[in-house]
Amino acid sequence: MAEEPDSIVLRYLRQIDQKVDVMGERLSELTARVASVEVQVAGIRTDIVRLDHRLDTFDARLQRIEKRLDLIEA
């Protein structure tokens, strides 16, 4: 028997299936990229907290120096 031609519905379903596969791959890539950005943002936030702590330490040291030099009231 000769093969029967595919119906138009089957052709469209195959095209949709291919497009869904491509979209799934792209979604996986985007998910990986977003995860990478999240890691980088978390690192930046950690750096900011560390800098805030250092600034607080410098401020405390500066206040002690100013008190010793009688630049401010004790």
VMD Tcl script that draws the C-alpha trace (Angstrom):
set ca {
  {0.00 0.00 0.00}
  {1.15 3.48 -0.74}
  {1.67 5.79 2.17}
  {-1.21 8.10 2.75}
  {-0.41 11.79 2.87}
  {-0.35 13.35 6.32}
  {-3.39 15.29 7.23}
  {-3.03 19.02 7.68}
  {-3.75 18.62 11.40}
  {-0.84 16.20 11.82}
  {1.49 18.56 9.98}
  {0.50 21.45 12.23}
  {0.86 19.30 15.33}
  {4.39 18.32 14.27}
  {5.30 21.97 13.69}
  {3.87 22.91 17.07}
  {5.79 20.06 18.69}
  {9.05 21.27 17.12}
  {8.40 24.84 18.27}
  {7.60 23.65 21.80}
  {10.89 21.71 21.86}
  {12.81 24.82 20.80}
  {11.03 26.91 23.41}
  {11.85 24.31 26.07}
  {15.55 24.47 25.18}
  {15.53 28.27 25.27}
  {13.73 28.23 28.61}
  {16.40 25.93 30.02}
  {19.13 28.28 28.80}
  {17.35 31.30 30.28}
  {16.86 29.51 33.58}
  {20.59 28.81 33.78}
  {21.40 32.43 32.95}
  {18.99 33.76 35.58}
  {20.53 31.44 38.17}
  {23.95 32.83 37.27}
  {22.69 36.39 37.68}
  {21.17 35.50 41.05}
  {24.52 34.14 42.25}
  {26.28 37.30 41.10}
  {23.73 39.55 42.82}
  {24.10 37.57 46.04}
  {27.87 38.08 45.80}
  {27.44 41.81 45.30}
  {25.13 42.03 48.31}
  {27.70 40.17 50.40}
  {30.38 42.61 49.29}
  {28.16 45.56 50.23}
  {27.56 44.13 53.71}
  {31.29 43.60 54.13}
  {32.00 47.20 53.08}
  {29.35 48.51 55.47}
  {31.02 46.62 58.30}
  {34.43 48.05 57.40}
  {33.02 51.57 57.25}
  {31.48 51.11 60.69}
  {34.87 49.96 61.99}
  {36.61 52.97 60.44}
  {33.98 55.29 61.93}
  {34.53 53.85 65.40}
  {38.29 54.20 65.05}
  {37.96 57.78 63.82}
  {35.76 58.68 66.77}
  {38.33 57.24 69.19}
  {41.10 59.23 67.51}
  {39.05 62.43 67.64}
  {38.35 61.89 71.35}
  {42.04 61.32 72.10}
  {43.00 64.48 70.26}
  {40.21 66.41 71.99}
  {38.67 67.28 68.64}
  {35.24 66.35 69.92}
  {33.65 66.22 73.35}
  {34.01 62.91 75.17}
}
mol new
graphics top color blue
foreach p $ca { graphics top sphere $p radius 0.5 }
foreach p [lrange $ca 0 end-1] q [lrange $ca 1 end] { graphics top cylinder $p $q radius 0.2 }
display resetview
